[in-house]
Amino acid sequence: MAKTLELQFLNTAGKTVKISVDSPVEPVDQIALNTAMDQLLAANIFISTDGEFVSKKGARIIDRNVTEITLG
């Protein structure tokens, strides 16, 4: 089971852009997450093809199950 924390932002064009973090610490501390996202916006270090990140849209944990199939 692989889990990913997906941070969602809006860029200057109003489009959703995402940053994914593998194997997040759970349970997620919502206050710390909110603060971290604010700091990412304030640092202005990410730029998408449609412009800078300008606001937070949301965050979510994505849980993915992978089952290997042996062929042969």
N, C-alpha and C positions, 0 to 999 in steps of 0.2 A: 504494500500500500504506500503510494507516494503522495505526500501532501505538499501544497504550494500556497504561500500567502500572496495574493494578487492585490497590489495597490493600484487604484484607479484614479486618474487625474483627467482634467480637461485642459486642452491646449488653447492657444490663442484663436484657433479656427473653430473652437467649440467641439472638437472631436475628442473621444475618449482615448487615452493612452495608458498603458499598463506597465508596471514593474513587477516582476515575479521574484519571490524569495523562496528557495527550496528549503524544506524541512524546518518550518517555523516552530518556535517554542510555543507550546500550548499549556494552558489556555492563553489566548492572546490577551495581553493587557491593553484594553481599549484606550486608556488615557495615554500610555506610552506610544501606542501606534499613532494616535491623533497628533501627538507632539512631534513624532518623527516625520510624519507627512508634512506638517507645517514647516519643519526645519528644511526638508528637501525643497519645498517651494521657495522659502526665503533664500536658500543658497543659490537657487537658479542655476543648477549645474546640468540639468537635463533639457535637451531641445529635441523635439520630434520633427519629422519632415514638414509638419504643418505649424510649427512654431513652438514657443516656450510653454512649459507647464504653468498654468495660471490659477487653478483651484483644485480642491479635492472633490472627487466624485463618490468614492466609496472604497471598501476593501472587503475581501472575502477569502475564505479558505477553500481551496479546491482539493478534493480527495479523489485520487485516481487509483483504481485497482487494475493491476496488470497480471494476466495469467499467461505464462509461456506455454506454447503448444509444441510438442516434439513431433517432428515430421519423420516419417521413415518407414 
